[in-house]
Every structure is written in structure tokens, then in C-alpha cells.
Amino acid sequence: MQIVRDVESLRNAVDALRSDGGRVAFVPTMGALHDGHMALVAEARRRAAHVVASIFVNPTQFAPNEDLSTYPRREATDARMLEEEGCDILWAPDAAAMYPEGHSTTISVAGVSEGLCGASRPGHFDGVATVVAKLFNQVRPDIALFGEKDYQQLTVIRRMVRDLDMAVEIVGVPTQREADGLALSSRNAYLSEEERQAARALPRALGEAASAIAGGADVAEALAKAAEKLAKAGFNPVEYVELRDAETLEPLSALDRPARLLAAARLGRTRLIDNLAVSPRE
Ligand code: PAF
């Protein structure tokens, strides 16, 4: 696996891969890789002849009070994992290569960026959309894969690609979970043992609410019950538990179309998010 750190070397390396006519799949990450990322790379391998992954802890998607400085960084381990999973190129620019002096363009995706995580993380999705657009222009992949765990992010990226006529197919990959249901996340590393035990309440509360809603329960009641269970388990604050249209993220008060149940809540200093698909019974 080649590790490249400047755009010109990246372009040359991707062009060399492409010379056999095979498709290029791209897996953007911020590193601290876990089995969720590896599932993205494995799916990328199934769908394309060549795989490029990136590691870039993107400063513009962190607010000043967030965990940019403490975000786990371990490139050597990450590179080994990517190589073992069959990745061909690791694109690992530094901040100066990504945002050269005078960089002044931001992409803002209205609507789907607002509410949910957008409410408590102002500017976050502008940072995500801008860096992902740059990564797409740098790598020029045929397809790009994102985890469904960050469902609002996936929706923002799909909308950006559609609105800006970007020639890349976006593939969402189902959330990978621990045996007790907790969604894999680089931020799970922040949890103390006690918090890790409490964290199980998040997938459990969502699962119970999803079954209740799919079974015809009142949506507002099911959401309130889930929030209450999270608060009881020690989450504070419970930022949101909401039912949204699976495609537009429009708020839903009844299950009348394919939907997504989404939640964000804090355990100590760790902010956890999760979501589940919920569809009306046929
Ligand atoms: O999901 C992530 O790891 C990041 O938000 C992404 C898509 C790599 C952009 O920095």
C-alpha cells in the first residue's frame, strides 16, 4: 500500500491504478480505525478493483469546544490495518496540504444539515461537506463508501453529490456493532468502564422504540419513553431522539413512509449517536 501526502503524488498514484480500466472505490476516514471502517474497506473491495482510503482529522468539522486536540491519532496502526484489508493507497495529507494558506471556500448543504446533530454542532456539516468535496476532487473515485452510523452525514453527502452533479456513487454501509449492540465508533475509546456498560442503553432504547413504532405505537410517546430510558441509564443531556424521513430527514410524527429513528446523547464527556431504520408494516 502506497502512503501519499501531497495532491500531485495522489493523482499520479490513482492514475496508475486506473490504467487497467478498473473502478476506484474511496473510503474517507479520520483514522482511529475499527471494524466499522474495515467493513467499509471490505465492501469497497467487493465493489471496485482498487481501493483508496484517506485519513485526515478535519479541523473544520470540530467546534472550538470539541475534541479536535484529543481525537485519537494512530496512523501507523491504521496503515497496517488498511494494508491487511487490501487497500491500495492511503491518502494522508496534513492540514496545510488540505487547507493551503488563503483557503476560503465552504460548502453548505441547507435543510438536511439543520436540526439533529446540526443543532448542537453548528458549522459541523459545512466542515464535513467541504472536506468531502475536496477529497472527492483529489481522489476522483467512482464510488465512495460511508457508514450509516453517521446517518445525517451520509444524507448531507448524498444531497451535496446530487445538487453539485458530482460523478461519484455514494454507498451507505450498515452500522457495525459490538456484541451488546453498541455501534462501533472511534469515540467509544473515551468511555470509562462504567460508561461503557451504561452505553448499551442507547441501542437498546432505540431498538425498543423502533419495534414499538413499527408495531403502531404513538410516535411521540415512543420517542419520549426512549429519551427517559437514556436519562435513567445516565445519559445527560439526551440531545435528541427523533423520527425522520429516511431520505429528506423531515421530522415525522407518524410512521407513514420509510423512516429513520435517530438519537444523540452524552455520557460524561463522550457524545454518542446511533440510528435505526423503521419502516411501516406492509
Ligand atoms: O465520518 C468521518 O470520519 C468524517 O466525518 C469524514 C467523512 C471522513 C469527513 O472528515
Residues whose N, C-alpha, C, O or C-beta is under 5 A from the ligand:
A	BS01	PAF	P28 T29 M30 F56 N58 V128 V131
